[in-house]
Amino acid sequence: MKSLDKPANAENEETSDSNTGFFTPNEKIDFSNVKIEPLFEESVDFETFSKSDFRAVKVKNCVAVPKSKKLLQFTLDDGTGKDRTILSGIHEFYEPEELVGKTLIAITNLPPRAMMGIESCGMLLSAVNELKEGEGEELHLIMVDNHIPAGAKLY
């Protein structure tokens, strides 16, 4: 397999601890006030889990849904050659323009669901945790390396 590493003489060479702004190093995050939701006690058998189709999707466009304070409308490249629309109630945590060009993870075989008159065909995956009491919660979309092509299946 061809390496994706840049040659040593590449222009704009990054330092060894550079993360190109994609990841925040853990040592700079204060996790002391994070409250983690308990895991589900009910188990799901492998056959049921394997019916879920998780795919890498590229954000082609993202806009706020008119008359909604929460919803963002994503136009996604899912590798099929046809745009996929997914709505997500994450506007409190993200501005649409900061998501264009990102590679996210979506479950793509959910039945379509109409929201605000727009059909949403899937669900974007995110991590949510509660902050210390009275401070609400925070949400982080699951973003992956942009080298992963649209439509790549997760196993």
N, C-alpha and C positions, 0 to 999 in steps of 0.2 A: 504494500500500500504506500502511496506517495505521501511523504511527510508534508504537513501544512506549515511547518516552522519556516520562518524567514531566514534567508541566508545571513551570515555574519556581517556582510557589507551592505545590507539593505538600508535604503534611505529611511530617515525617521526611526532609527533603531530604538526599540523600547528597552527599558531597564529590566533586569531579571525579576523585580518585584512589581512591575507594571501589570495592571489588569485591564488596560484600555478602557477603564471606566465601567466595565461590565459587572464586576463583582465588587462588593465592599468587603475588605479583609475583616475576618471575624474579630481580631484583636481590637478593632476600633468600635465595636458594637457593644453596648451595655445590655446584656441579657438578664440582669438581675431583676428587672421589673416586668419580665415577660411571664405570662401565665399561659400554659399550654392546655388546650382542650383535651379531656381524657379520650383514649382510644375507644372505638366501638367494642363492646363486649361480644357482639354477634359476629361470627366468622362467615366468610364468603368462600364457597368452594372454588377451586381453580377453574372449573368449567364455566361457572358464572362470571368470574373475573375476566376470563379470556374472551368473552363475548364483547368486551369494551374495546373500541378501536381508538387508541390514542395516537395522534399524529402531530408532527411538527408543522406549524403554519406560520407563514410570513405575513405581517401586517402591511397591506398595500395602502389602506386608508382607515382612518378612525375619526368619527365625528360624534359630537354630543347629540343625543336624540332630542328634538324639539319637544317642549312641554314636559320634559322629564329632568329631575334634578340628579338622578342616579345613573341613568343608562347611557352607555357608549355603544355606538354601532360600528363594528369592525367589518371591513372588507378584507378577506383573507385569501391568500394563495395556499391551497391545500394540496397542490401537486397534481390535481386532476385536469387542469387547464380551464376550469370554470370557477369563477369567484364564489366564495362561501361567505354568507353573512351570519355573524354571531353577535348577539346583544349581551352586554354584561353590565351589571349594576355596580360599577367600580369608579364612577366619576368622582366620588369623594376622595379617592386615593391617587388618581392619575388624570392628567390633562391629555386629550386626544393626540395632540401633536407630538408628545414625547414617546408615543408608542409606535408611530409609523416607522417601518423598517426593522422592527424587532422580530425575533423568532420566538414564538410562544408554543405552548402545548395545549391541544384541544382534544376533547372526546367528540368524535365526528359521527357516531352512529346513533345518537339520540334522536327521537322523533322530533320534527320541527315543532316549534312553539311560538305562537303569536304573542308579541308584547308591544303595546302602543301601536298596534296595527302593522307591525313589521315582523316578518317570519324569521326567527332565530334558528339556525340549523347547527346546533352543537353547543358546547360549553367550554370556556377557557378554564384551565386549571390555575389555582392560586393557593397560596398558603396564608392562613389567617390565624392571628393570635390575639389574645386579650392583653391589654396593657394593665398596669397595676390598677387597683380599684378606682373607679371614677374617671379613668383616662381613656375609656373606649377600647377600640381595637385597631390593629393595623393589618393591611392586606398587601401581599406581594404576588404579582403575577409570576407564574413559573416561566422564566425566560432561559433560553438555551443559546449556545454558541451559534452565531450567524453562519458558520460553515455547514451546519446541518441543513440539508435541502428541504424545501417544502414538500410535504407528503411523506417524509420519513416516518416509518412506523416505530412506535415504542413497544418494547417487549419487556 
